[in-house]
Amino acid sequence: MASAQPYRIKTISEYHQLMGLPKPEHPLISVINMESITTMGGAEITSLFFDFYSISLKRNFNAKVKYGQQKYDFDEGTMFFISPGQVFGIEVGEGTILNRSGWLLFVHPDFLWNTSLAKTIKQYEFFDYSVHEALFLSEKEEITIVGLIQSIEQEYRSRIDKFSQQIIIAQLELLLKHAERFYDRQFITRQISHHQILARLESLLSSYFNSDEMVKNGLPTVAYVAQALNISASYLGSLLKALTGLNTQQHIHQKLIDKAKEKLSTTGLSVSEIAYELGFEHPQSFSKLFKTKTSLSPLEFRQRFN
């Protein structure tokens, strides 16, 4: 059973101590070879969260990571990004001896203070992806990532000087840029599963717009759509952007406009009645959105069919 209250690890040094590792070379950043972690596991889920960023490259990991309601078995060359405050769990079967290899890279937000990465790191949406949306690396991509991680390790283990932080920040930015590139590649190479998600989205929106949900609850939110598809909102937005050029909100609006056009061209309902059926309390809000998306008012669009 998962504990009701997740365990909070405030510092990188605290993590090292819990895992029986030597003190980190630097209190705000650490690179850990996963083979050096020899913690025991019981038949339970340990729920925890960090006050720092975690970037992991896992291989041969015979345990399950749990994030939200999803469990994920890590495979060869899999990366996962966790931002401060994200709750996750490790489930290990009873009597299991942990076998794992790979790398852990921890970065405390204080290390980023007053650097360009302090502002831009929140733009990397994969820190908000769920566990089953991990990054699967090719052999060549894994070599690139491991090389960058080891370069960071080498730099912070060397004599610290006034250039150390700048060099590590530059290497971190390069690692994140590569991860962003590899995720974009994953969106393309996993076309079958991702286009299935797109088809499910279209089906979900069609069902919603053809039901009385619009009148009762208004437009579906991004959070509602993501939850219904069992995907994190960030991953869904990135996926749709890569496949179609539109984010989730834009897809919702596009479906709304398509439904509005259908009603304007095939029914005698007034603009106010159509606005109400589409979940708008105020017809003016509907007319404004329609004109923004089509460059025509609802009446101007209708007149084209008369």
C-alpha positions in Angstrom: 0.0 0.0 0.0 1.2 3.5 -0.7 1.7 5.8 2.3 -0.9 8.6 2.6 1.8 11.2 2.9 4.6 11.1 0.3 8.2 11.3 1.6 9.8 14.6 0.8 13.6 14.7 0.0 14.6 18.3 0.4 18.3 18.2 -0.6 20.6 16.2 -2.9 22.8 15.4 0.1 19.7 13.9 1.9 19.1 11.6 -1.1 22.8 10.5 -1.1 22.5 9.7 2.6 19.3 7.7 2.2 20.8 5.7 -0.6 24.0 5.0 1.3 26.1 7.0 -1.2 29.1 9.2 -0.4 28.4 12.9 0.1 27.9 14.7 -3.2 30.9 16.7 -4.6 28.6 19.7 -4.9 25.5 20.3 -2.7 23.4 21.6 -5.6 24.2 19.2 -8.4 25.0 15.5 -8.6 25.6 12.8 -11.1 25.0 9.2 -9.9 25.8 6.0 -11.6 22.8 3.8 -10.8 24.9 0.7 -10.3 26.3 2.3 -7.1 22.8 2.3 -5.5 22.2 -0.9 -3.6 19.0 -0.1 -1.6 16.8 -3.0 -0.6 13.2 -3.3 -1.7 10.1 -4.7 0.0 6.7 -5.5 -1.4 5.5 -1.9 -1.2 5.3 1.4 -3.1 7.4 4.1 -1.7 5.8 7.5 -2.6 8.2 10.5 -2.6 9.0 13.8 -4.2 12.1 15.9 -4.5 12.7 19.6 -4.0 15.1 19.5 -7.0 15.1 18.5 -10.7 15.8 14.9 -11.6 16.9 13.6 -15.0 17.2 9.8 -15.2 18.5 7.5 -17.9 17.5 4.0 -16.9 18.3 0.5 -18.2 17.6 -3.0 -16.9 15.5 -1.5 -14.1 13.5 -4.5 -12.6 11.1 -2.3 -10.7 8.1 -0.1 -11.6 7.9 3.6 -11.3 4.5 4.9 -10.4 3.3 8.4 -11.3 -0.3 9.4 -10.7 -2.3 6.2 -11.4 0.2 4.9 -14.1 2.9 2.3 -13.6 5.8 2.0 -16.0 8.4 -0.7 -16.6 11.6 1.0 -17.8 13.3 -0.6 -20.8 16.5 0.0 -22.6 17.7 3.6 -22.9 14.7 5.3 -21.3 14.7 8.9 -20.0 12.4 10.4 -17.5 12.3 14.0 -16.3 10.9 15.0 -12.9 10.5 18.6 -11.7 10.5 19.7 -8.0 7.3 18.7 -6.2 6.2 15.9 -8.5 5.1 12.9 -6.5 6.2 9.5 -7.8 6.7 6.0 -6.4 9.0 3.0 -6.7 7.4 -0.4 -6.5 9.6 -3.4 -5.9 8.3 -7.0 -5.7 8.9 -8.9 -2.5 12.3 -10.6 -2.4 13.4 -8.8 -5.6 17.1 -7.9 -5.8 17.3 -4.6 -7.7 19.3 -4.7 -11.0 19.7 -1.4 -12.6 22.1 0.6 -14.7 22.0 4.1 -16.0 22.5 7.6 -14.7 20.8 10.0 -12.4 21.4 13.7 -12.7 20.1 16.0 -9.9 20.0 19.8 -10.1 18.7 22.0 -7.3 16.9 25.1 -8.5 19.3 27.2 -6.4 22.1 26.1 -8.8 20.2 27.8 -11.7 19.8 31.0 -9.8 20.7 34.1 -11.9 21.3 32.1 -15.0 19.5 31.9 -18.3 18.4 28.3 -17.6 16.5 29.5 -14.4 13.9 31.1 -16.8 14.0 28.7 -19.7 13.9 25.4 -17.8 10.1 25.7 -17.3 9.7 25.8 -21.1 10.8 22.2 -21.4 7.4 20.6 -21.1 8.7 17.1 -20.7 9.4 17.8 -17.0 5.6 17.6 -16.7 5.0 14.5 -18.7 3.7 11.4 -17.0 5.8 8.2 -16.6 4.3 6.4 -19.6 5.3 9.3 -21.7 9.0 8.7 -21.2 11.6 9.3 -23.9 12.9 6.2 -25.6 16.4 6.7 -26.9 18.1 5.1 -29.9 21.6 3.7 -29.3 23.1 6.8 -31.0 20.9 9.2 -28.9 21.8 7.4 -25.7 25.6 7.8 -26.5 25.0 11.5 -26.9 23.1 11.9 -23.6 25.5 9.8 -21.6 28.4 11.8 -23.0 26.8 15.0 -21.8 26.0 13.6 -18.4 29.6 12.4 -18.0 30.9 15.8 -19.1 28.8 17.4 -16.4 30.1 14.9 -13.8 33.7 15.6 -14.9 33.3 19.3 -14.6 31.8 19.4 -11.2 34.3 16.9 -9.8 37.1 19.1 -11.1 38.4 22.0 -9.2 35.5 24.5 -8.8 36.4 28.0 -10.3 34.4 31.0 -11.5 33.8 29.2 -14.9 32.4 26.0 -13.5 28.8 27.0 -13.1 28.7 28.6 -16.5 30.1 25.5 -18.2 27.7 23.1 -16.4 24.7 25.3 -17.2 25.8 25.3 -20.9 26.1 21.5 -20.8 22.7 21.2 -19.1 21.1 23.4 -21.7 22.6 21.3 -24.5 21.3 18.1 -22.8 17.8 19.5 -22.6 17.9 20.7 -26.2 18.9 17.2 -27.3 16.1 15.8 -25.2 13.7 18.2 -26.9 15.0 17.1 -30.3 14.7 13.4 -29.4 11.1 13.8 -28.2 10.2 15.5 -31.5 11.7 12.5 -33.3 9.7 10.2 -31.0 6.5 12.0 -32.0 7.2 11.3 -35.6 8.6 7.7 -35.4 5.8 6.5 -33.2 3.2 7.6 -35.7 0.8 4.7 -35.3 0.3 5.1 -31.5 0.3 8.9 -31.7 -2.1 9.0 -34.6 -4.3 6.7 -32.6 -4.3 9.3 -29.8 -5.2 12.0 -32.4 -8.1 9.7 -33.6 -9.3 9.3 -30.0 -9.2 13.0 -29.5 -11.3 13.6 -32.5 -13.8 11.0 -31.4 -13.9 12.4 -27.9 -14.5 15.9 -29.1 -17.2 14.8 -31.6 -19.0 12.9 -28.9 -18.8 15.9 -26.5 -20.0 18.4 -29.1 -22.9 16.1 -30.2 -24.2 15.6 -26.6 -25.8 17.9 -24.1 -22.4 18.3 -22.3 -21.9 21.6 -24.1 -25.1 23.1 -22.6 -24.4 21.7 -19.1 -20.7 22.3 -18.8 -19.6 24.6 -21.6 -16.4 24.0 -23.7 -14.3 21.0 -22.7 -11.1 22.2 -21.0 -7.6 21.0 -21.8 -7.4 19.3 -18.4 -10.7 17.4 -19.1 -9.5 16.2 -22.5 -6.1 15.1 -21.2 -7.6 13.2 -18.3 -10.2 11.5 -20.7 -7.3 10.4 -22.9 -5.2 9.3 -19.9 -2.3 11.6 -21.0 -0.7 14.5 -19.3 -1.8 17.9 -20.6 1.8 18.9 -21.5 2.5 15.7 -23.5 -0.8 16.0 -25.4 -0.1 19.6 -26.3 3.4 18.8 -27.5 2.2 15.7 -29.4 -0.6 17.6 -31.2 1.7 20.5 -32.0 4.2 18.1 -33.6 1.5 16.2 -35.6 -0.8 19.0 -36.6 0.7 22.4 -35.7 -2.2 23.1 -33.3 -2.1 22.7 -29.5 -5.0 21.2 -27.5 -6.9 24.4 -27.0 -6.7 25.2 -30.7 -8.1 21.7 -31.5 -11.0 22.3 -29.1 -11.7 25.7 -30.7 -11.4 24.2 -34.2 -14.0 21.6 -33.4 -16.2 24.3 -31.9 -16.0 26.4 -35.1 -16.7 23.4 -37.3 -19.8 22.7 -35.2 -20.9 26.3 -35.3 -20.5 26.4 -39.1 -22.6 23.3 -39.4 -25.4 24.8 -37.4 -25.2 28.2 -39.2 -25.4 26.6 -42.6 -27.9 23.8 -42.0 -30.4 25.1 -39.3 -32.6 28.1 -38.9 -31.4 28.7 -35.3 -30.5 32.2 -34.3 -26.9 33.1 -33.5 -28.0 33.4 -29.8 -29.6 29.9 -29.9 -26.5 28.4 -31.5 -24.2 30.2 -28.9 -26.3 28.7 -26.1 -26.2 25.2 -27.6 -22.4 25.5 -27.8 -22.2 26.3 -24.1 -21.8 30.1 -24.3 -23.6 32.2 -21.7 -23.2 35.3 -23.7 -23.7 35.3 -27.6 -21.2 38.1 -27.9 -18.4 35.8 -26.6 -19.3 33.2 -29.2 -19.5 35.8 -32.0 -16.1 37.3 -31.0 -14.4 33.9 -31.0 -16.0 32.9 -34.3 -14.8 36.1 -36.0 -11.3 35.7 -34.5 -11.1 32.2 -36.0 -12.8 32.8 -39.4 -12.5 36.6 -40.0 -16.3 36.6 -40.4 -19.1 37.2 -38.0 -21.7 34.3 -37.6 -24.3 36.3 -39.6 -21.7 37.1 -42.4 -20.9 33.4 -42.6 -24.6 32.4 -42.8 -25.3 34.9 -45.5 -22.9 33.1 -47.8 -25.3 30.2 -47.9 -28.4 32.3 -48.7 
